[in-house]
Amino acid sequence: MPPGMVRCRSCRTLLNPELEVDSVEVPDFVPLPEVAAMLDVQPEGVFCDCPDCGRELRIARKYLGSKVACKFCGFGFELDPRHPRVTGSPVYASCPGCRDELRFASKYLGTRVACKHCGAQLNILPLADS
């Protein structure tokens, strides 16, 4: 933009008659390539079946290694993170991109996946990491 070029604030009309609009060179727009960012996602908990009634329970990660009770039948059991009931169970987490909840198989822990809602690239951290 040439120095001293003045335009009206409301209608953007050129107020300097000695300067012409054609004297201003507008550069071509060159878009920058998008950078795919990998977002780390910590699982928030697991879905596991009650050993007594068999109903699916949604249990937060903070209760791994603790004794929990089924909300349907009241049966108490140890939620051992190394037990096949937990290691083979689906895991849930929130996508940092769209905030939607994701439910995925435990085989995807420690791998890179894409969010099915927004397509964000996610790195699913192992369940044991805190």
C-alpha positions as CSV (number, residue, x, y, z in Angstrom):
1,M,0.0,0.0,0.0
2,P,1.5,3.4,-0.9
3,P,2.3,5.7,2.0
4,G,-0.3,8.3,2.7
5,M,-3.2,6.5,1.2
6,V,-6.3,7.4,3.1
7,R,-9.8,5.8,2.8
8,C,-13.2,6.7,4.2
9,R,-14.0,4.5,7.3
10,S,-17.6,3.9,6.3
11,C,-17.6,3.5,2.5
12,R,-13.8,2.9,1.9
13,T,-13.7,5.5,-0.8
14,L,-10.2,6.8,-1.7
15,L,-9.8,10.3,-0.2
16,N,-6.4,11.0,-1.8
17,P,-7.2,12.0,-5.4
18,E,-3.6,11.9,-6.5
19,L,-3.4,8.2,-5.7
20,E,-5.2,5.8,-7.9
21,V,-6.7,2.5,-6.8
22,D,-4.7,0.7,-9.5
23,S,-1.5,1.8,-7.9
24,V,-2.1,-0.7,-5.0
25,E,-0.8,-4.2,-5.7
26,V,-2.7,-7.0,-4.0
27,P,-0.6,-10.1,-3.6
28,D,-1.9,-13.4,-4.7
29,F,-3.3,-15.6,-1.9
30,V,-1.1,-18.6,-1.3
31,P,-2.7,-21.1,1.2
32,L,-0.3,-22.8,3.6
33,P,-0.4,-26.5,3.8
34,E,-2.3,-27.9,6.7
35,V,-0.3,-29.6,9.4
36,A,-1.9,-32.8,10.8
37,A,-1.5,-32.6,14.5
38,M,-1.5,-35.8,16.6
39,L,-3.5,-35.3,19.8
40,D,-2.8,-37.6,22.8
41,V,-5.9,-39.0,24.4
42,Q,-6.0,-40.6,27.9
43,P,-8.8,-43.2,28.3
44,E,-11.3,-42.1,30.9
45,G,-12.5,-45.5,31.8
46,V,-13.6,-49.0,30.7
47,F,-16.8,-50.9,30.0
48,C,-16.8,-54.3,31.6
49,D,-19.4,-56.9,32.4
50,C,-20.5,-57.7,36.0
51,P,-19.2,-61.2,36.9
52,D,-22.5,-61.9,38.7
53,C,-25.4,-60.5,36.5
54,G,-23.5,-60.0,33.3
55,R,-24.7,-56.5,32.7
56,E,-22.3,-54.0,31.2
57,L,-20.8,-51.4,33.6
58,R,-19.1,-48.1,32.8
59,I,-16.3,-47.7,35.2
60,A,-13.9,-44.7,35.5
61,R,-10.2,-45.2,35.2
62,K,-9.6,-44.0,38.8
63,Y,-11.3,-47.2,40.1
64,L,-8.9,-49.6,38.4
65,G,-7.3,-51.8,41.1
66,S,-10.1,-51.0,43.5
67,K,-13.1,-52.9,44.7
68,V,-16.3,-51.8,42.9
69,A,-20.0,-52.8,43.1
70,C,-22.4,-53.5,40.3
71,K,-25.1,-50.7,40.2
72,F,-27.7,-53.3,39.0
73,C,-27.2,-56.2,41.4
74,G,-24.9,-54.8,44.1
75,F,-22.3,-57.6,43.6
76,G,-18.8,-56.4,44.7
77,F,-15.7,-57.4,42.8
78,E,-12.0,-56.3,42.3
79,L,-11.4,-54.3,39.2
80,D,-7.9,-55.6,38.4
81,P,-6.4,-53.9,35.3
82,R,-4.5,-57.1,34.4
83,H,-7.7,-59.3,34.5
84,P,-9.0,-60.4,31.1
85,R,-12.4,-58.9,32.1
86,V,-10.7,-55.4,31.9
87,T,-7.9,-56.0,29.4
88,G,-10.3,-57.1,26.7
89,S,-13.1,-54.6,27.5
90,P,-14.0,-51.6,25.4
91,V,-12.5,-48.3,26.6
92,Y,-14.0,-44.8,26.5
93,A,-12.5,-41.3,26.1
94,S,-13.5,-37.8,24.9
95,C,-12.1,-36.5,21.6
96,P,-10.1,-33.3,22.3
97,G,-11.1,-32.0,18.9
98,C,-14.9,-32.2,19.0
99,R,-15.5,-33.3,22.7
100,D,-17.7,-36.2,21.6
101,E,-17.3,-39.5,23.5
102,L,-15.4,-42.3,21.7
103,R,-15.8,-45.9,22.5
104,F,-13.1,-48.2,21.1
105,A,-11.8,-51.7,21.6
106,S,-8.9,-52.1,24.0
107,K,-6.7,-53.4,21.1
108,Y,-6.4,-49.8,20.0
109,L,-4.7,-48.7,23.2
110,G,-1.2,-47.4,22.4
111,T,-2.1,-46.9,18.7
112,R,-3.0,-43.9,16.4
113,V,-6.6,-43.6,15.2
114,A,-8.9,-41.0,13.8
115,C,-12.0,-39.7,15.5
116,K,-15.1,-41.0,13.8
117,H,-17.0,-37.7,14.5
118,C,-14.5,-35.0,13.4
119,G,-11.6,-36.9,11.8
120,A,-9.0,-35.6,14.3
121,Q,-5.8,-37.7,14.5
122,L,-5.6,-39.3,17.9
123,N,-2.9,-41.2,19.8
124,I,-4.6,-43.4,22.3
125,L,-2.4,-43.7,25.4
126,P,-2.3,-47.0,27.3
127,L,-4.8,-47.4,30.2
128,A,-2.1,-47.9,32.9
129,D,-0.5,-44.4,32.3
130,S,-1.7,-41.7,34.6
